[in-house]
Amino acid sequence: MTYIEAGDFWGRVKQLCGVNQISLAEMSRRANISYGNLTRQITTKDVPTKYRQIKSIADVLGTTPEYLVDGERADENKPAPENLRVLEDFVLLEEPQKDIIKRLIAQMKSDNEKRYLLEEKLG
């Protein structure tokens, strides 16, 4: 059985939420994990005991369960398979289509940042 340091686990989760510009509440919603249970686990320094919960969190944050658990990545430069497929599709688009997607992504990131700041402020 692997010992998981709760502080490190939740620290990586919080760091990746910041990188992805989503709040813990949004991350828990996307991972289909109760926000109340999530905050209780963080407060009590408990790590999810079910692999599927760790996997769901990792999927939402675009990382691997292994990284959340021990901070190790199999290949730092290798994108997640789903991101690779999106990138492959993007490369095939015409420039005007790429520009639209880039603007859409910029707007979504801005909206997420505003929502994240508001949720953090409201607690």
BADODREN-352209 format. One line per field, with one value per residue: residue number from 1; z, y, x of N, C-alpha, C, O in turn; residue in three letters. Coordinates in Angstrom, 2 decimals. Layout:
residues N
n: c(NUM/...)
n.up: c(Z/...)
n.north: c(Y/...)
n.east: c(X/...)
ca.up: c(Z/...)
ca.north: c(Y/...)
ca.east: c(X/...)
c.up: c(Z/...)
c.north: c(Y/...)
c.east: c(X/...)
o.up: c(Z/...)
o.north: c(Y/...)
o.east: c(X/...)
res: c(ALA/...)
END
This chain:
residues 123
n: c(1/2/3/4/5/6/7/8/9/10/11/12/13/14/15/16/17/18/19/20/21/22/23/24/25/26/27/28/29/30/31/32/33/34/35/36/37/38/39/40/41/42/43/44/45/46/47/48/49/50/51/52/53/54/55/56/57/58/59/60/61/62/63/64/65/66/67/68/69/70/71/72/73/74/75/76/77/78/79/80/81/82/83/84/85/86/87/88/89/90/91/92/93/94/95/96/97/98/99/100/101/102/103/104/105/106/107/108/109/110/111/112/113/114/115/116/117/118/119/120/121/122/123)
n.up: c(0.00/-0.84/0.73/0.95/1.00/2.33/2.39/0.30/-1.85/-1.93/-2.23/-4.80/-6.23/-5.74/-6.88/-9.58/-10.10/-10.04/-12.23/-14.27/-14.05/-12.58/-9.97/-6.80/-6.30/-8.88/-10.03/-8.45/-9.18/-11.93/-11.68/-10.54/-7.77/-4.49/-3.32/-0.63/0.57/-0.59/0.45/3.15/3.16/2.46/4.63/6.80/6.09/4.55/2.00/-1.04/-0.92/-2.90/-6.03/-8.37/-7.73/-7.42/-10.01/-11.44/-10.54/-11.47/-14.26/-14.77/-14.19/-16.08/-15.78/-14.40/-12.25/-10.87/-10.76/-9.06/-6.74/-6.13/-7.26/-9.47/-12.94/-15.79/-18.28/-18.73/-20.97/-22.57/-23.89/-22.54/-23.83/-24.74/-25.08/-27.06/-29.25/-29.66/-30.33/-32.70/-34.32/-34.36/-35.76/-38.36/-39.16/-40.97/-41.09/-40.41/-38.92/-36.85/-35.61/-34.60/-32.70/-31.00/-29.99/-28.69/-26.71/-25.25/-24.26/-22.69/-20.77/-19.52/-18.47/-16.73/-14.94/-13.76/-12.52/-10.80/-9.10/-7.94/-6.62/-4.83/-3.30/-2.17/-0.70)
n.north: c(-1.18/2.20/5.10/8.18/11.53/13.81/16.64/17.28/16.09/17.54/20.05/19.88/19.52/21.98/23.72/22.95/23.57/26.33/26.72/25.80/27.61/27.25/26.95/25.20/24.37/24.27/22.37/20.13/19.79/19.16/16.79/15.25/15.00/15.50/18.80/19.46/17.09/17.12/19.51/18.83/16.68/18.02/19.78/18.00/16.74/14.40/11.99/11.08/7.80/6.13/5.00/5.82/8.34/9.86/9.56/10.86/13.51/13.98/13.73/15.93/17.97/17.65/15.93/13.16/10.43/9.47/11.66/13.39/11.87/11.26/13.21/12.64/12.46/10.50/11.24/14.32/15.96/14.87/15.18/14.72/12.03/12.81/15.55/15.57/14.57/16.68/18.69/17.61/17.76/20.53/21.45/20.78/22.63/25.58/28.84/31.06/29.64/28.67/31.09/31.88/29.88/30.33/32.88/32.22/30.45/32.24/33.96/32.16/31.45/33.90/34.26/32.06/32.76/35.06/33.90/32.12/33.91/35.23/33.08/32.34/34.64/34.65/32.41)
n.east: c(0.84/0.56/1.75/0.21/0.89/-1.17/-1.13/0.63/-0.74/-3.23/-2.13/-1.00/-3.37/-4.70/-2.83/-2.94/-5.59/-5.40/-3.65/-5.29/-7.23/-9.64/-12.02/-12.00/-14.59/-15.73/-14.04/-14.68/-17.34/-17.10/-15.68/-17.51/-17.77/-18.80/-18.78/-18.82/-17.83/-15.30/-14.11/-14.18/-12.38/-10.05/-9.76/-9.57/-7.33/-7.41/-7.05/-8.70/-10.03/-10.76/-9.78/-11.07/-12.07/-9.73/-8.76/-10.82/-10.51/-7.90/-8.33/-10.02/-8.26/-6.35/-4.15/-2.30/-3.34/-1.14/0.60/-0.82/-0.79/1.96/3.54/5.04/5.58/5.03/6.00/6.99/6.74/4.84/1.70/-1.63/-3.65/-6.28/-5.95/-4.05/-5.49/-7.28/-5.48/-4.43/-6.72/-7.07/-4.83/-5.47/-7.34/-8.46/-6.88/-8.69/-10.61/-9.04/-8.37/-10.87/-11.32/-9.14/-9.84/-12.20/-11.25/-9.64/-11.62/-13.10/-11.17/-10.85/-13.45/-13.53/-11.50/-12.61/-14.85/-13.56/-12.18/-14.36/-15.66/-13.66/-13.55/-16.08/-15.95)
ca.up: c(0.00/-0.96/1.63/0.21/1.86/2.02/2.10/-1.05/-2.79/-2.08/-2.75/-6.26/-6.74/-5.71/-7.87/-10.92/-10.24/-10.41/-13.60/-15.17/-13.75/-12.10/-8.51/-6.26/-6.48/-10.28/-10.23/-7.84/-10.01/-13.15/-11.30/-9.98/-6.36/-3.64/-2.85/0.82/0.87/-1.01/1.42/4.39/3.00/2.50/6.00/7.69/5.47/4.05/0.54/-1.47/-0.79/-4.10/-7.20/-9.37/-7.36/-7.77/-11.48/-11.89/-10.27/-12.41/-15.60/-14.84/-14.12/-17.20/-15.32/-14.12/-10.83/-10.31/-10.44/-7.86/-5.59/-5.73/-7.92/-10.59/-14.25/-16.63/-19.32/-18.55/-22.24/-23.32/-23.56/-22.30/-25.11/-25.22/-25.54/-28.32/-30.30/-29.91/-31.04/-34.06/-35.04/-34.50/-36.80/-39.68/-39.45/-41.71/-40.19/-39.82/-37.91/-35.71/-34.94/-33.85/-31.54/-30.09/-29.31/-27.79/-25.57/-24.46/-23.56/-21.67/-19.70/-18.81/-17.71/-15.64/-13.96/-13.02/-11.68/-9.77/-8.14/-7.21/-5.72/-3.77/-2.46/-1.44/0.20)
ca.north: c(0.00/3.43/6.20/9.42/12.71/14.59/18.04/17.33/15.76/18.69/21.16/19.72/19.76/23.43/24.33/22.69/24.37/27.66/26.66/25.63/28.72/26.81/26.88/23.86/24.04/23.88/21.12/19.04/19.59/18.44/15.45/14.56/14.74/16.48/19.86/19.33/16.01/17.56/20.47/18.10/15.93/18.96/20.28/16.93/16.20/13.05/11.81/10.14/6.41/5.41/5.38/6.51/9.76/10.45/9.57/11.92/14.79/14.09/13.97/17.32/18.88/17.39/15.29/11.73/10.13/9.30/12.97/13.89/11.05/11.34/14.31/12.14/12.34/9.51/12.00/15.72/16.63/14.12/15.64/13.69/11.58/13.60/16.83/15.31/14.48/18.04/19.38/17.08/18.34/21.96/21.65/20.60/23.72/26.76/29.92/31.78/28.78/28.67/32.38/31.85/29.01/31.03/33.93/31.53/29.97/33.42/34.42/31.17/31.58/35.13/33.98/31.15/33.53/35.90/33.01/31.62/34.97/35.45/31.95/32.41/35.75/34.27/31.33)
ca.east: c(0.00/1.33/1.38/0.01/0.96/-2.37/-0.78/1.20/-1.81/-4.14/-1.34/-0.94/-4.73/-4.94/-1.94/-3.48/-6.81/-4.94/-3.12/-6.43/-8.13/-10.95/-12.09/-12.21/-16.01/-15.92/-13.34/-15.45/-18.53/-16.69/-15.23/-18.68/-17.47/-19.46/-17.90/-18.75/-16.88/-13.97/-13.57/-13.95/-11.14/-8.93/-9.66/-9.12/-6.11/-7.66/-6.96/-9.73/-9.60/-11.15/-8.98/-11.89/-12.14/-8.43/-8.73/-11.73/-9.85/-6.78/-8.88/-10.49/-7.11/-5.45/-2.93/-2.46/-3.47/0.21/1.15/-1.49/-0.40/3.38/4.26/5.83/4.93/5.72/6.70/6.59/6.46/3.84/0.35/-2.63/-4.19/-7.42/-5.42/-3.36/-6.51/-7.77/-4.41/-4.39/-7.86/-6.83/-3.81/-6.10/-8.27/-7.99/-6.48/-9.84/-11.22/-8.13/-8.52/-12.13/-11.12/-8.24/-10.61/-13.14/-10.47/-9.26/-12.81/-13.43/-10.19/-11.19/-14.67/-13.17/-10.72/-13.56/-15.65/-12.65/-11.94/-15.60/-15.89/-12.66/-13.93/-17.29/-15.56)
c.up: c(0.00/0.02/0.80/1.20/1.45/1.66/0.70/-2.10/-3.02/-2.56/-4.27/-6.89/-6.82/-6.74/-9.28/-11.15/-10.67/-11.84/-14.61/-14.98/-13.45/-10.58/-8.08/-6.44/-7.91/-10.57/-9.65/-8.64/-11.25/-12.85/-10.69/-8.53/-5.56/-3.14/-1.33/1.24/0.54/0.03/2.77/4.31/3.06/3.94/6.96/7.19/5.12/2.53/0.14/-1.42/-2.03/-5.31/-8.19/-9.03/-7.72/-9.29/-12.03/-11.69/-11.27/-13.82/-15.77/-14.92/-15.21/-16.79/-15.08/-12.63/-10.16/-9.92/-9.17/-6.61/-5.17/-6.43/-9.11/-11.86/-15.07/-17.68/-19.27/-19.86/-23.06/-22.94/-23.31/-23.64/-25.63/-25.71/-26.87/-29.47/-30.67/-30.71/-32.49/-34.91/-35.33/-35.66/-38.21/-40.08/-40.29/-40.70/-39.61/-38.73/-36.66/-34.91/-34.08/-32.57/-30.53/-29.31/-28.31/-26.54/-24.66/-23.65/-22.43/-20.50/-18.86/-17.93/-16.51/-14.54/-13.13/-12.06/-10.51/-8.69/-7.30/-6.21/-4.56/-2.78/-1.59/-0.49/-0.14)
c.north: c(1.24/4.47/7.47/10.58/13.66/16.03/18.20/17.08/16.98/19.93/21.10/19.97/21.26/24.15/24.15/23.38/25.79/27.72/26.59/26.70/28.25/26.72/25.42/23.42/23.57/22.55/19.95/18.75/18.77/17.00/14.61/14.09/15.85/17.52/19.81/18.24/16.42/18.50/19.81/17.33/16.84/19.43/19.23/16.23/14.72/13.06/10.87/8.70/5.58/5.94/6.19/7.99/10.48/10.58/10.68/13.30/15.01/14.40/15.41/18.29/18.62/16.78/13.81/11.53/10.01/10.64/13.52/13.16/11.29/12.42/13.90/12.06/11.35/10.22/13.43/16.38/15.94/14.60/14.46/13.30/12.41/14.97/16.68/15.23/15.86/18.82/18.91/17.65/19.82/22.25/21.57/21.73/24.81/27.88/30.70/30.96/28.73/29.96/32.42/31.03/29.68/32.12/33.32/31.04/31.14/33.93/33.46/31.26/32.81/34.92/33.08/31.88/34.40/35.05/32.49/32.68/35.25/34.32/31.97/33.52/35.40/33.10/30.07)
c.east: c(0.88/0.83/1.31/0.01/-0.18/-2.04/-0.22/0.12/-2.70/-3.41/-1.24/-2.31/-4.99/-4.07/-2.49/-4.81/-6.44/-4.43/-4.26/-7.49/-9.55/-10.90/-12.22/-13.66/-16.28/-15.23/-14.14/-16.72/-18.18/-16.26/-16.35/-18.41/-18.13/-18.45/-17.74/-17.77/-15.45/-13.36/-13.33/-12.63/-9.93/-8.69/-9.09/-7.85/-6.25/-7.56/-8.09/-9.21/-9.94/-10.36/-9.81/-12.05/-10.85/-8.33/-9.63/-11.12/-8.71/-7.27/-9.32/-9.31/-6.07/-4.12/-3.21/-2.69/-2.10/0.82/0.50/-1.01/1.04/4.19/5.09/4.98/5.75/6.56/6.19/6.15/5.38/2.43/-0.58/-3.26/-5.36/-6.97/-4.71/-4.36/-7.06/-6.73/-4.31/-5.52/-7.62/-5.86/-4.43/-7.03/-7.61/-7.71/-7.67/-10.54/-10.35/-8.26/-9.78/-11.95/-10.19/-8.97/-11.58/-12.41/-10.07/-10.45/-13.19/-12.46/-10.49/-12.42/-14.36/-12.40/-11.65/-14.38/-14.80/-12.43/-13.19/-15.86/-14.90/-13.03/-15.14/-17.05/-16.22)
o.up: c(0.76/0.14/0.05/2.14/0.36/0.72/0.00/-3.12/-4.15/-3.23/-4.96/-7.96/-7.85/-7.40/-10.07/-12.28/-11.54/-12.58/-15.66/-15.65/-13.99/-10.00/-8.89/-6.71/-8.11/-11.28/-10.28/-8.78/-11.59/-13.67/-10.36/-8.14/-5.92/-2.60/-0.81/2.15/1.27/0.45/3.48/5.26/3.65/4.40/7.81/7.79/5.35/1.88/0.88/-1.83/-2.18/-5.56/-8.79/-9.94/-8.26/-9.80/-12.97/-12.57/-11.84/-14.50/-16.78/-15.62/-15.26/-17.37/-15.51/-11.82/-9.00/-8.88/-8.31/-5.56/-3.99/-6.21/-9.70/-11.82/-15.04/-17.95/-19.71/-19.85/-24.15/-21.79/-23.80/-24.51/-26.82/-26.66/-27.71/-30.56/-31.84/-31.66/-33.40/-36.08/-36.42/-36.43/-39.13/-41.23/-40.33/-39.59/-38.41/-37.73/-35.54/-33.68/-32.97/-31.50/-29.32/-28.11/-27.21/-25.43/-23.44/-22.48/-21.34/-19.34/-17.64/-16.78/-15.41/-13.36/-11.91/-10.91/-9.38/-7.50/-6.10/-5.07/-3.43/-1.58/-0.42/0.41/0.53)
o.north: c(1.32/4.70/7.80/10.59/14.24/16.59/19.16/17.77/17.40/20.77/22.11/20.57/21.77/25.09/25.09/23.75/26.38/28.65/27.23/26.71/28.78/26.45/24.54/22.25/22.58/21.70/18.90/17.59/17.81/16.11/13.44/12.97/17.02/17.17/20.07/18.44/16.12/18.30/20.17/17.32/16.49/19.46/19.53/15.27/13.91/14.03/9.94/8.43/4.46/7.14/7.14/8.82/11.58/11.60/11.38/14.15/16.09/15.24/16.04/19.30/19.29/17.09/13.28/12.36/10.41/10.76/14.07/13.77/11.51/12.53/14.73/11.65/11.36/9.83/13.71/17.26/16.41/14.45/13.36/14.16/12.70/15.51/17.58/15.76/16.16/19.53/19.72/17.98/20.30/23.18/22.22/21.79/24.94/27.87/30.98/31.51/28.75/29.94/32.95/31.44/29.59/32.28/33.84/31.21/31.04/34.29/33.90/31.16/32.77/35.35/33.30/31.64/34.48/35.44/32.42/32.37/35.48/34.59/31.66/33.36/35.80/32.84/29.06)
o.east: c(1.85/-0.38/2.23/-0.78/-0.15/-2.61/-0.55/0.07/-2.91/-4.00/-1.36/-2.40/-5.44/-4.53/-2.51/-5.12/-7.07/-4.74/-4.22/-8.52/-10.52/-9.85/-12.50/-13.93/-16.99/-15.78/-14.26/-17.12/-18.87/-16.45/-16.17/-18.75/-18.02/-17.40/-16.66/-16.97/-14.52/-12.22/-12.39/-11.86/-8.90/-7.55/-8.26/-7.36/-5.35/-7.94/-8.40/-8.08/-9.46/-10.30/-9.31/-12.15/-10.88/-7.86/-9.25/-11.20/-8.58/-6.69/-9.03/-9.37/-5.04/-3.08/-4.24/-2.27/-1.94/1.47/1.18/-0.84/1.32/5.39/5.78/3.83/6.98/7.69/5.08/5.29/5.04/2.02/-0.35/-3.39/-5.42/-7.55/-4.75/-4.09/-7.27/-7.08/-4.13/-5.32/-7.93/-6.07/-3.94/-7.46/-6.38/-8.25/-7.67/-11.00/-10.86/-8.26/-9.76/-12.39/-10.43/-8.74/-11.77/-12.92/-10.16/-10.29/-13.55/-12.88/-10.40/-12.44/-14.87/-12.62/-11.49/-14.58/-15.28/-12.50/-13.09/-16.24/-15.26/-12.85/-15.22/-17.85/-16.00)
res: c(MET/THR/TYR/ILE/GLU/ALA/GLY/ASP/PHE/TRP/GLY/ARG/VAL/LYS/GLN/LEU/CYS/GLY/VAL/ASN/GLN/ILE/SER/LEU/ALA/GLU/MET/SER/ARG/ARG/ALA/ASN/ILE/SER/TYR/GLY/ASN/LEU/THR/ARG/GLN/ILE/THR/THR/LYS/ASP/VAL/PRO/THR/LYS/TYR/ARG/GLN/ILE/LYS/SER/ILE/ALA/ASP/VAL/LEU/GLY/THR/THR/PRO/GLU/TYR/LEU/VAL/ASP/GLY/GLU/ARG/ALA/ASP/GLU/ASN/LYS/PRO/ALA/PRO/GLU/ASN/LEU/ARG/VAL/LEU/GLU/ASP/PHE/VAL/LEU/LEU/GLU/GLU/PRO/GLN/LYS/ASP/ILE/ILE/LYS/ARG/LEU/ILE/ALA/GLN/MET/LYS/SER/ASP/ASN/GLU/LYS/ARG/TYR/LEU/LEU/GLU/GLU/LYS/LEU/GLY)
END
